Amino acid sequence: MQSLQQLQLLQNPTEAANSQSELEAPPKQVAQAMERLNQAARVIADIRLGADRVFEALFLTSHPRTSTTDTSLQLLLKEDASMRQHLHDLRSIGKKLEESGVLTESLRSRSNSWGLHMPLVCPDGAVVAYAWKRQLAGQAGASAVDRTRLALKAFTDQKRRFFPHIDDGVKMESRSKKHRASHSVLEHGGGEPFDCKTLPDIQSRLEKLVPNVKVSTYGRLSWLKRANSLPGSGSDDDPPEASKLVFQSSSKLRSGLEAEVADKVAVIELYVPSVFRAVVSLNPAGSVDPDSVAFFSPDEGGSYLHSRGFSAHHVYKHITEHASTVLQYFLGFGTGTALYSLLLWICSFESLFSKPCSKCGRLLAMDKKSALILPPLHRAYQELPLAANLDVCEAYHGGCSPDDS
Amino acid sequence: MPVKWVLYWQPNQGSTVSTQILNEAAQCAESINGVKEGRWKATLNYYKPMLRDQSNHPDLPRDFLGISLADQPSKYYFIIRSQRIVVEADASIQLIMEKLQSYKSKVSLYFDGFQYQLGDFRLRVGRVVPVHSESIRGIVMEVEYLPISSVEKARKVMEEFVEIWHEALSKRSLSGKFVNTELNFGEFGLGDHYTPQHTGVQYAIVMAHMIATVQPVVRG
């Protein structure tokens, strides 16, 4: 009930003051009314004291031994004057309060100007103008703390998710230094000369290392065509039909853009039949800088199949999230080897449905956070890209991973 | 189409099948964070040919089965297990058979029960009931892994899921267990990519096992 009143207060500020200060905001009116009520309370206290003094004076007059009638008369007159003054003050304050709509008879029956029902004395004896004000003040204080706490939690969660290597200051620094050194060795070629700065080189290297993974490159438009022509899960009807329609619509776009983007590779697709399809986008097109990656089921198809899209299945959704963290890690080295490392890491998921978790030994486990039964979605990435083969990429469940705090 | 395994309930020696097991299975699904999605049903018919001379033709197969699947409402599947044949037909074939009076259904069974979603898994548990009867002949369970459709690739995942299921169910100390049948889809001419025909074949084999092992109960 009190929150409803607060709402009404916010919505009907103008009804409050009918004579003056109509344009003042409710908080100011509340403050004024509080002030006046405090004044009224002081005046009432003064009146009480004054009444005591009057009684005292009367007592004195009835006991002529303690004082003369003169002094008591003086006393009485003085008190009378001050009492009248106090009562006059009280009356004027009362009038002001009535004008500002605080003290009205109608208030008791139905929510009027401010819709306030005000017990002036709270159960614990404190005199408060508006009972809800205490609640509001309390709430404001509490919610500020809560909001801060939630914001801090959200920030640390995100930091942990996307930049886990920042957390562990000392340990990661030494490891990243070692990697930086080894990455430059890679660039200049250790055993065999390998330049992972060009796409064809990367592609041929991957073909040798992971022959089961099909690596293909596309421009942005041609990827869109391909995504739409892939058979969607569960329906094998007429993929050629779908691709025909897409060709028709995109031919209009072709004329101007095609010439520009024809040679620029912007999307890399890694497809392991029956296991997964991963989409990596390069930004800018034609470079070797990956900017996003997403995993999908091999049976999925449609325009939502792109590097910032999400699969309809939980397992691929979770891997995609993990992949963004890993991508940030590889990009963090700044040595230009991010694409090769990323693609190599993606290929380690060839064993998604066969390699059990290195910690618990099982393939499936109940993930605590999402309450889902999932295979190991994490693959170790710190040893890449120097690995001779992908066996070093150990598999872990979300809850078993050593990276997880 | 996602890979599906069909399991059936095998009661312990001397015990019978009852709806209690169905309820226990439903609760078990919920205990591993399953979300109830609704009901499902399917029908199965055993056919025998209508011949002019009613003498026994020994070479005509006796296990000619027709099944409608919940996932494919517009299709009907025929299986002759002994000859390793599975065929997909339009659902109207039943009407045609009736009009032609070529084959008559000698046994009709209903499957019906509840469906659960457990992340990327879909579980269906249902009872097997003869039409025009209330007695339960058995209980079947379908487990589907939605992300992939390769029978081989999904094998390990399905095996482990069934293990997790057994573990969860064993806490309820029921007198029996769900059994998976070892299938060779290749014998039926089916490939690694899962199709409704694979489901049809699994049901045919499950029914054969069920008829051999389960005794009917008067009151489910």
Interface residues (C-beta under 8 A of the other chain):
Chain A: S233 G234 P273 S274 V275 S297 P298 D299 S311 H313 H314 V315 Y316 F353 S354 R362 L363 L364 M366 S370 A371 L372 I373 L374 P375
Chain B: M1 P2 I32 N33 L118 G119 D120 F121 L146 P147 I148 S149 S150 E152 K153 A154 K156 V157 E160 F161 I164 D192
